[in-house]
């Protein structure tokens, strides 16, 4: 993988289906992107008039779909073969489902059945069919915004009309079990539980059993519940979040332990009955929960002995009891936790509206506000579709248990969903719609068109054949045929797609987290640390900053997709666009809040250009790479990546045959305070190699330090493989296969001196660092914590981290140096075990191993190591030695050794060499173990 690609993928996150600035970006004048005659390449035409859907700039004739990974690749034979070899070598399997995380956890996949659809020649009717009621009055009409695609508005306005046409497979006529052709297996069962219309009298209430759930288990200290455990209900009028809250109390406990709460939907009606008529409820747990945060099914029964006869209002009682029955019947269809995604989504929207309103236009704020006023069914349907891959969905195959009235929900989503319109369809839409049809349906269309179709034709071939006929004008009615077969197909509008993506990015501030993060917390899979969010400065000063950032993100996504598709021209186009938007004398840090720099367009463009350097070097285009590197170094004068850029510039100049200039670049790089760790080591070694007489006569002052002898140990092993490029494998003492690191561990535990140890590389060190400085990392510092979903402060890995906490860091390091490291480690482990923290891996190493490591390393060495990580975590968080070994001399003291293991053809990297010399300066015992074949 190209240097910088992995971090770019994390930055982009889930790829957007709609890029509003794509055409403007690609129409930029470019200097790197040229043909064989050095002429600028023409700007690519957008095939999608709505600028929506997956980014596909080529027709299906030029690009094909990989049968292994489903990626779109260039149709040339050499590229196809290369791509297939790569997919098959890494064992990639095509995804057959695109079920969301929500489905996988709460619903079992339904068995899907497919029924062929018969083409009928009658015209589509635009009137409401028999039995259809009038349009609901609460449909929200949204204002149009000229900055968005007009086609979306046109199509959206026709959604209701399309929804009311009586089509065979229309969602509004029947909810069949069928398979989403784009791979999703959806829940397609309509709830049939009818609410009982019988309203009990006050004399019949006693003994009536209500089936419901205990929610809010995270507020209870009682983690374990047993089947049959007795419970009782108690109002909680002092609850600040809900005055109607009802607590569930353990009746088996003498101290009446609180187990959780009743669902809010039920408590709002049951609480007035309990208060006014002094009802009491008792019951039991009907199913033991699997985890401490799961909802717990219970049955409660009314004890009517305390019923007040005075002031009994029969009408009020009947109304409340009917509402209670509806709430209970609703929970029979889906558990309360299954609706958490809707509440989480609303929370996200409201937080963005509250905290980032200055970045949204009035129309955008109204658009999001209107969503909050939609019915529950409409919100749930929209969120479900947004979480799916799409972009097109067959509404006849899209139904969810919690969406009680999908027909009304779809009608109400005018402005948020739009239908497939045969008059507006283009090639991109046609490809996407054809791909959601089943193979049997595609063959049916081929048969209706009287085209040859044998049984061995694959889906891609069928799609290509139909699309080719449509493009050639041989089948102008293909869109109508597709619509008849597929029924209503809808997608999320470009405006809704853009605003929800923006809301997610503003809420989480990264591309790796999304709505699933809420779900993981609700399920207890992930637990985030506790900290205070102190906000005094805005990340984006105004709307222009945000829009520039979003446009830069589009360029990052385009180059990421182009690399996947091996589209070199598009890669160069994106690099040129980023290069043209990088201005001299820029700095990626802000004077007031330096660590906000990663949320600037300038910083993203620098990542794209840096990735472009790696791409050009791979293509041996060193002249272009040198130009980009010089530009980056001139524009970003205070950036941690300057060391890497300077080293690459020196290497590329040598490739071009300019050793003297390469030497000068390396020498000037050592004067740069931002050149650190492995990059600094690499430049120093280049100076020693290139700076020999007659170029340089004076020996550099650092020469002696660089040439220090590193202890080496050589051991022999019986090799399993000798293939170049493959990780070396050997036979261990037991005769089983093992890696070079495992072979070295066996040696050190036996004849090597009776050492215990682990193959850790950087993992154990980062875990120890996180545990020892936990309270410092999550201390109260302004602007570093913006959401409740962070595993580290925003300035973690920057120079600001140490600067803003210098006093508290040094105080903690002094305790570690004084020998309190093990005590701090144990306390932190017991207090925070299982809580997510950047660098901390709770599963890989046991507390016993961590205690042994901290004890045997000793306070001074441990404090020195932690200081370097606190000052420059980004530079020193990788490249640490492979093995950490220890052995005890007594119960409370011991010694430690660090070992870098190298196979027969391996050598130390510059980062590893820098770490070894640094650890030697810190007082560590360290050596290199070289494995040689016997």
N, C-alpha and C positions, 0 to 999 in steps of 0.2 A: 504494500500500500504506500502511496506517495506520502512524503512527510507533510503533515498538516491536514491530511484528509480526514483522519479519525476525529480530530477536534472540530472540523467543519461539519461533519455529519452530526455530531452532538449539538452543535450550534443551531443547525437547521431544524433538527427534530423531525416530527411528522411532516412530510411534504404537503404543501398546500395544493388543492385542486385548482385554485384560481389565483393567477398572478396579474393584478390589475395593471402593472407597469411594464409588462413583458414586451410589448411592441415598442414602446419608447426606449427601452433598454437596448433592444437589438438593432434599433435604427441609428445608434450612435456611430460616429466616425471612428474607425479603428485603425491602429497602426501595426499590431502584431498579426491580425487576422487577414491574411492575403493569400491569393492563389499562387500557382507556380510561376506566374509572370509578374508577381509583386503587385497585382491589382487588388484593391479592397474587395472583399467578398460582399455580395449583395445582402441587404438585411433580409432576414428570414420572414416569410409571410405567416401570419397567424391563421390557422385553418378554422379556428373556432370563433364565430362572430360574437359569442358571448364571453370570450376570454375565460372560459370555465373548463373544467375537466382536467385530466392529466395533460401535461405539457407534451404535445406531440407535434413536432414541426415537419414531419415527413409523412407521406402517404403510406398506406399499407404495402404498396408495391416496393418501396425502398426499405422499409423496416418490417421485421417479422417478430413474432412473439416466441421467446425461448420456451420450449416445452418443459424445461426443468424448473426454472425460477420465475417464469412468466414476465421477465423483463423484455422491453422492446429493444432489439439490437439491429444494427445495420445488416442489410440483406446480402452483402457480399459473402461469397463462400468462405474466404479465409477468415473473415471476422466471425461468421457463424461457428465455424469449426473451433476457433480459438475460444470463443465464449462457452461453447458446450464442454470443451476440455476443462476449462476453469470450473464450471458448475459441477461437473461430475467428479472432479478431483477433490472438491471440498464437501462432497456428499449432500449438496443442496437438494431439498425436496420441494416440490411445488405445494403451496398451501391450498388445501381443498376446502377450507372453511375460512370465513372471516368473521366468526362470531366474536362479539365483544367480550371483554373481561367480565362485564356484568352478567352476561348469559352463562358463561362457563361456570360461574360460581353459584348462580341461583336457580338455573333452569336446566333440566336435561334436554338434550336435543330431541326434537320431535322427529318421528319417522315421516319422511316426506314422500309424497306420491306425485307423480307427474301425469297429467292427462293432456293428450293432444287436443289442440283447438281447431275447430272446423271453420274455414273461411266462409263468411257470408257476404253476399254482394249488396245487402241493403245499405243505404246511406246512414251516416251517424246522425242521430237525432240530437238536437240542441235543447229540446224541452225537457222538463222534469218528468221522469217516468211515473207510472202509477204507483201510489204508495209512498212516494217521496214527499216529505213535508216541505214547507216553505223554508227559505233561507233563514238561518238563525240571525237574530237582530244584533248579536254581539260580535259579528265579523268586523275586524278592524281594518280600515283602509289606511294604508301608509303613504306618506308623502313621497313623491319622487325626488330623486337627487340627481342632478345633471352629471355629477362626478362618477356615477355608476353606469353600468351598461344598460342602455335603454331596452334592449331585447328582453332583459329579465323582467322589466316592468310589464311589457306587453304580454309575455308568456304567463306571468303571474296573474294578470287580470283574467286570463282564460282558464285558470286552474279550476275555478268553481264551475264554469261551464263544462269543462271536461269531466269533472267529478260527477256531474249530474247526467252525463250521457249513459244510457243503458247499454253497457258493453258486457260481453259474456263473462269476462274475467275481472270485471271491475270490483275493486275492494268494497264499493258501496252497495253491491248487489249480494255478494257472498264472500265469506272468509274461508277460502279453500286451503287445504294443506298442499303446499307446492314448494318446489325448490327454487331459491334464488339462484339464477344461472351464474351470477358472479361468485358463487361459492358459498354463500351464506345459508345456513340452515336455521330458519327463523321459527319462532314460536307462533303457530298459526291456529290457536284455539280461542274461540270467542267465549267469554264467561257466560255461563248459563244459569248461575245461581241467582234466583229471584228473591228479592227481599220479601220476607213474610209480611203480609198486609194485616195480620191479626195483631191487635193491640191489647195487651193484657190489662185487666183491671188491677186495682191495688191489692185485692184479696188473692189474685192468682200469681202475684209476683214472687212470693216466698217459694223457694226451691227451684226457681228458674235458673238454669245453668247458662253462663255466658262464656264463650270460647274466645280468648284473645291472647295477647303476648306481653311479656315483660321487655321493655326497651330501656335505653339509657343505662345499660349495665356498667358502663365505665365510671359512673358516679357511685358505684357500690364497692365496698371493701370486701364483700363476700363473693369470692371468685368462683367457688364450686357450689353447684346446686344438684340435688339428687332427685331422681324420679319419685314422685309421690310426696315431696316435701310440702308441708302445709303452709299456706300463706293467708294474709288478710290485706285489705285495702285501707288506706288512710289518706285523707286530703292533705295537701301541702299548700295552704293559702299564702304562705310567705315566700313562695318560689318567685324570684324576680323575673324569670323568663316566661312563666305561665302561671297565673293565679289559679287556674283550674287544674293544676297538676295533681295527680293522684299517685301516691307512693305505694309500692308493693312491699309489705313487711313480712318477715319470716315469723310464722306463728310457732315454730318449733324452738325458737331461741328465746331465752329468758329476757335478753336485753333488746328484743325487737329490732333486729338488724334490718336495715333497708337494703332491698335486693334490686331495686330499679323503679321504673315508672310504667304506668299504662300508656299506650299510644295517645298522642295529643288529640287525634281525631275522635277517639272514644271518650277521653277525659273531659272534653269541653261540654259534653251532654250529660255524662254520668255524674260529674261533680255537682251540678245544681241539684240533682235528685238526692244525692247523699247529704248535702247541706240542708236543704229545705225540709226533707222528710226523714232525716236521721237514719238513713239506710245503712246497714252494715253488710259487708261482703266477705266471705271466706272461700277458700278454694285450695287447689293443689297444683303442683308442677306436673304436666302430662308428658313432657319430653325433656330429658337431661341435655343441656347444651354441650356442644363439642369444644367450645372455647369460652373464655371468660367474658367476651364481648358479644357473643351471639344472642339474638333474641330468643326468649324462652317461652314456648307455648304453655299456656295455663288454662284452667277452668275455674271460674269463680261462681259462687251461688249466693243469692240474696237471702239474708236472714231478716224476716219482716217483723220481728217481735217489737222493734222499737218504732214502728210506723206511727207517725203523727196523724190523728184523725182530724184535728182542727185545721182549718184553712186549707183543706185539700182541694186543689184545682184540677178537676178531671181533664180539661182540655189541655192544660199545660203539661200534665203528666203524660197524656197520650202523645203529644208532640215530641217531648224529650225522649220518650221510650221508642218512638218510631225512628228518631235520629240515631239512637243507640243501636237499634237493629240494623240500620243501614251501615253504620260504621263497622259493626261486627261482620256483617255479610261481605263488606269490602275487604276486610282483612283475611277472610277465608279464601279470597281469590289470589291475593298476593300478600306476603309478609311485609311488615312495616319497613324492614331494612331494604326491601327491593325498591322502595321509592326514595331511598336516600339520594340517588343520583339526581333526582329532580331538585331536591332541596339544596344539594351541593352546587348544582348549576346556578340556581337562583342566588345562592350566597356569593358565587364568583361574580355574577353580573352586578349585584348590588355593591360589592366591594370596589369593583372597577369604577362604577358610576360615582361612588363616594370619594375615592382617592385620586382618580385620574380624570375627573370631569373636565379639567382645563385642556385636555388633549382631544376631546371629542367635540364634534360639531353639534349644533342643536338638533339637526335631523337624526344624527347617530344616537344621541341620548334618547330622543323620542322613540326611535326604533327599538332600543333595548328596553325602555320603559314599557312599551306596548307589549313586549314579550312577557313581562311579568304579570300583565293583566289578562293574558290568555287563559283559557281553561286548563285544568290539570291534564286532560287528555291531549290537548294540543301541545303543551310543553313537553310531555313525555314522548310523544311521537317524534317531535322535532329533535330532541336530544338523542333518541335512539338512532335516528337516521344520521345525525351528525357524527356519531361515534363509529358508524360503519364506513367501509372503504369507499363504496360508490364509484363514480358520482351519481349514476342513475339507479333507481330502485323500482322494481315492479310492485305497484301498490297492492296487486292481488295476492302477492306472496309476502306481504309485510304486515304482520299483525302481532300485537303483544298483549299478554294477559292483563297488564295494568292499564292499557288503553281501552276503556270500556266502550267508547263510541268512536271508532276510528273514522267513520264517515264524516261526522261533525267535526272531528279534530282536523282532518285534512282540509275541509272547507274553511275553517277558521285560520289556517296557516297561509292564507293568501298574502303574498309579500315575502314569505319565508321559504315556500316551496314553489316550484314552477314545473309545468308539465312539458313533456316532449311534444313539440309542435311540428307537424309534417311540413308546414309551409316555411319554417325557419331552420329546418334540419340541414346541417353541413356534414362534411366527411367525418369530422371528429365525433360528432354526435352519433352518426350512423355506426361507426366502428364500436363505440361504447355500448350502444343499444343492442347491436347484433351479438356482442359478447355476453350479454346477460341472458340471452336465449339458450335453451337447452339444445343439444345436438339434434334431437328428434324434431324440435320445432324448426330449426334451420333446414333440415331435410324436407320438412313439410312445405316450407316456403319455396325451396328449389323445385319440388314437385308441382306446386301450383304455377310456377313460372315456366314449367315444362323444360327445365334445364337438367342436363345429365348429372346424376348424383349417385355414385356407387356407395356401397356400405362401408368401404374402407376409408372414405374421406374423413380427415380429422376436422375438428371444429375450426381451427385456423384456416384450413383450406376452404371450408364452406363460407366462412366470413369473407375471405379474400375474393372468392368467386362472385358472391352476391354484390359486394362493394364494387368490383370491377364492372359488372353489368350495369350497376346504377350510374357509375361515372361515365360510362360509354353511352348513356341514354337509352340502353336496351330495356331498362326496367324503371320507368319514371314513377311507378306506383309502389315501389318498394317500401317507402316510409309508411304508406297506408297499410300495406300488408303486415309490416312489423307491428304497427299499433293494434291491428285486429288480433294478432296472435298473442302479443305480450300484454295487452290491456293497457291501462294507464301507467305511464312511467314518469316518475317525478325525480327531481333533484333539488338540492338546497340552492337557493339563489346566490348569485355572486356577492350581493351586498351582505346577506346574512353570513355567508362563509367568511368574508373579510372581517366583519365586526366581531364574530365569535372568536376567530383566530387572534385578533388583536386583543380581545379581552383575556384570553388564555395567556398570551405572551406577557401582558401587563401584570396579570395576577401572579404567575409563577416566575417570571423574569428569566426563563430559559426554555429551550426546546425539548428537553428530556422529560418534563412533567406535563401532565394534562389531567383531565377529569378523573382518570383512573387512580390518580394519587389520593383523591378523596376516598375512593372505594377501598384502597389498600389500608388506609387508616381505620375506616369503619369496620373492616374485617379483622383488625388487629394484626395484620401482616407486617405493617410498617408503623413504627412509633417514632415521632420526631421529638427532638429535645425541647426543653422549656427555656424560653428566653423572652426578653422584652423588645418590642418593636418601637424604637424611638426614631421618629421621622422628623427631620428638620430641613431637609433639602430634597428637591424634586430630581428624579433621575432624568426626565425629559423636561427641559425648561419650557418648551412650547410645542404646539402641534407640528410645526415644521421639522423640529428635531425628530419627532416620532415618525413622520412620513419619510424622512430621509433614511432613518434606520430601517423601516420596513422595505424600502426600495433596495437598500443594500442587501437585506435578507433575501430578496428575490434573486439577485445576482448570485448569491451563495448557493441557493437552491438550484439555479440553472446550471452552474458548473458542476455541482454534485450529480445531477441527473446526466449531464453530458459525459462525465467520467464513467458512469454506470453503462451508458450506451456506447462508449468508446467513440464518441463524436468529437474528434480532435478539433474540428473547425469551431464548434460551439464552445469548447474549452477556451480556445484562443480568443474567441469573441468576448467571453465573460472576463477573461484576464485583462483584455484591452479596455473594456468598459470600466473595470475597477481601477486600472492604472490611470485612466483619464480623469478619474474623480479623486485621485490622491493629489493633494496640493502641497507644495514645498513649505517648510517651516511649520508643519503641523505637529501636534503632540497628542497622543492618545490619552493623556491624563488631564484632568481638570484641576485648576488651582485650589478650588474649595473642597471638592470631593474627588480625589484622584482615581479611586477604584470604580467610579462610574464610567470610566473610559470604555469599558467593554460593551456599553449600551449606545455607542455612537456609530454612525455610518462609517466614519473614518476607520475605526478599528476593524469593522467587518471587511471593508475593502482591502485593508492591509493583509487580512487572512487569505482573501482570494488571490491577491498578488503573490503572497508567499507560497501558496499552493501552486500557482502558475510557475514559479521559479523551479519547483521540484519537477513539474511536468516538462518544462523546457530542458532541464538537465537530463531527464530520461530520454528525450528526443535528440540529445547532443547539440542542442541549439544554445551554446554557451554565450554567444554574443548577446542574444536577447535576454538570457538569464542575468548577465552582468548588468545590463541596462536597468532591469527591474530591481536588482539588489541595490544598486547605487541610488536609485530613486527612493527605495524604502529607507535606507540609511540617512538620506538627506531630509526626508519628511518626518520621520519619527525619531526624535532625538532622545526621548526618555521612555524606552520600551525594553522589557526584559528579553525580547527576541533579537535584540541587536547583536548579541553574541553569535547566534546561529547565522544571521545574515552576513556578518563580517567573515566568519569562517568559510561560508559557502562562496563568498565573493573572492576570497584569497585562493580557494581551490579552483574555481572556474577560470580565474585569470591564469593560473598555471596550466590548465588544460589548453588555453588559447596560445600558450607559448610566451607569456609575459612573467617570467619568474621574479624580476626585480620589482615590478608593480605589485605582484602577489606578496612579496616580502614586506613592502611598505605598508600595504593594507593590514597585514598581520601585526606589524609593529605599532601602527596607530591604533589598532583595536585594543591593545593592552592598556592604552591610556584612557579607554572608555570605562567609566564605572559601571555601566550596564552590561559589560561583557564578563560573565561569571562562569563558575563551575566547569563543566566539560568543554564548553566553547573556549574558555580561556586556556585550558590545558591544551586543546588542539592548536590554538594559535601559537602558544609557546613552543610546542614541539615543531611546528612548521618553521618558526624563526630559527631554531637550532639546526634544522635540516637545510633550509635555504640560505641562511646567513653565514655561510662559510666563506673564507677568502676565495676570490678577491672581492666578493660583494660586501662582506663585512669582516673586519679584522678583530673587532672587540667582542669578547665572549659576554653574553648577557648575564646580568646578576642572578637571574633565576635558574641558570643552567645547572648549578650544583643541586638545587632542590629537586629539579625535574629528573635528574639522573640518579636520584637515590635508589639504592638497591632494595628491591622488594623480595622478601623471603619466598623461595619456591620449593615446593614438595612435589616429587614425581612418583606416581604409582602406576602400576600396570593393571590392565584389565583385558578380558577376552571379549573382543568386539563382536557385535551382532550384525552391524551394517557398516559399509564404507562409502555409501553414496554421498556425492557432493550435494550440499544444500539440504540434506536431511539431518535432523538432530541425532547426535551419536547415541547409540544404545549398546549396553554391555550386559554380560551375564554376571550376576552377583554371586556372593559366596554360596548361596543356597541353590544356585543354578537357574534361578528365575531371571527374566529380563528386567533391567533397571536402567535408569538414566545415569549420567555421569555424576550428578549430585548425590543420588542414592548410593552409588558406589563409593564416593568419597566419605559419606556418613558411615558406611560400614568400616572403612579403613580407620577413621578417627575413633570410632567406638571400640576398636580392637587394638591392633598394633600401633595405631597412631597416638595412643595415650589415654584411652578410657574416657573420651569425651562424650557427653550427651549433647544433642542439638537438633536443630530443625533446618529444613530447606525453606528459607523465608524470603530471600531477596529483600525487597523494601517493605513487604507486608507487615512483619512483626515490629519493625521500627516505627512505622506510621501508626500502628495500633497503640504501641507504648506511648508515643508522643501525644496522641489524642486523649488517652486516659490520664496521663500525668498533667496535662494542661487543659482538661475539660472545662473547669470553671473559668479559666481565662478566655478560652475560645468563645464561650457563650455568655460572657460578661456584658454588662450594659454599656454599649458604645453606640452613639447616634449613627443612623443611616445604614448600618451594616445588616440589620434584619428588617425585611420588608413584608415577609409572609410567614405563615406558620408551617411552611413546608420546606424549610431550609435545613440542610445538614451541616452547614458551616456559614460563617458570616461572609458577606459579599467581598470583603477585602482579604479573605483568606488566600494566601499564595501571592500577595502583593507586598510591596515594601511598607504599605500603610499598616499592615497587621501588627508588625513589631513596633512601629513608631507610635501608634495610638494606644498601645498597651505596655509600653516599655517597663514602667514601674511594676505592674502586676506580674509581668513575665519574669522579670529579674528576681522578684520576691519568691516566686514559685521555684525558679531554678536554684535559688540559694537553699531552699528546703531540700531539694533533690540532692544537691551537692553535699549537704550536711547528713545525708544518709536516711532521709525520710521518704525516699522514692517508693519503696515497697509498701509503706503504709498508705501513701496517696493512691497508689495503684489499686490496692485492695478496696479502699473506700469508694473510689470511682467505679470500679467494676461492680460492686454490690449495689451502688445507687443508680447506675445507668444501664445495666445489662440489657441488651436487646434494643436500645435506643440508637437510631441511625446517627452516625457522625462521619464526616469525611475522613477516609483513611482507616477507620476502625473496623476490623473484621472480627465479629464476636464468635464466629464458628470455626475459624481456621486454627486458632491457638487457644489452649486452655489457660485458666488463671494460674495453674501451677507452672506452666512453661514461662509465662510472662513474669511471674515472681522470681523464678530462677534466673531469668535473663537480667532483670533489673538488679538483683542482689549480686550476681557474679560480675557484672560489668562495673559496678561501683558508682558512687555518687558523682565524683568529678567528671568521669568520662560520659556518664549519662547526661549530666547537665550541659556539657559542652556540645554534645550531639543535638540535644533539644534546642539549644540556642541557635545553631545553624539552621535548623528547620523552621524555627520561628522567624528568623530574619529573612530567609529566602526559601520558602517551602517549594515554590515552583521549580527552582533550579536543582534542589537537592532531594526531591521526593522520588527519584529514580536512580538506578545504577548502583545501588548498594550491593555489597558482597552476597553471594548465594547462601552461604551457611553461617549460622550463628551457633557456636559451640560453647558449652560451659561445663565446669566440673567443680564440685564443692570440696574445699579443704576442711571445713568444719560445718557446723549446723547453720551458721549465719554468715559465712564468708566463702568466697570461691574466686575463680578466675574465668575469663571469657576469651574466646578467640573468634575472629572473623576470617572466613575463607572464601575466596573467589575461585570457582571451579571452572576449568577450561578443558574442552575435549581436544582431540588430536589436531584439529585444523582451526581451532578457535584462537582468538587473540583479544587482549583487553581493548575495550572501547575507550574513547577519551573521557567519557563520563565516569566509567569504572575506575580509570587511572586517577582521575581527580578525587574520587571518593577514597581510594586507598591512601593517597598521600595526606588527605585531610584527616582521616582516622588515625594515621600514624602520628600526626601532629597533636591529636587529641589524647594520645596515650594508649590507644588500642593495640592489642596484639593481632597482627593481620598477616596473612600469607596467601600465596596463589598455589593452588593444587592443580597440576597438569596431569591428565590421564593419557597414557600412551598405550597403544595396543601391544599385547605380548605375542 
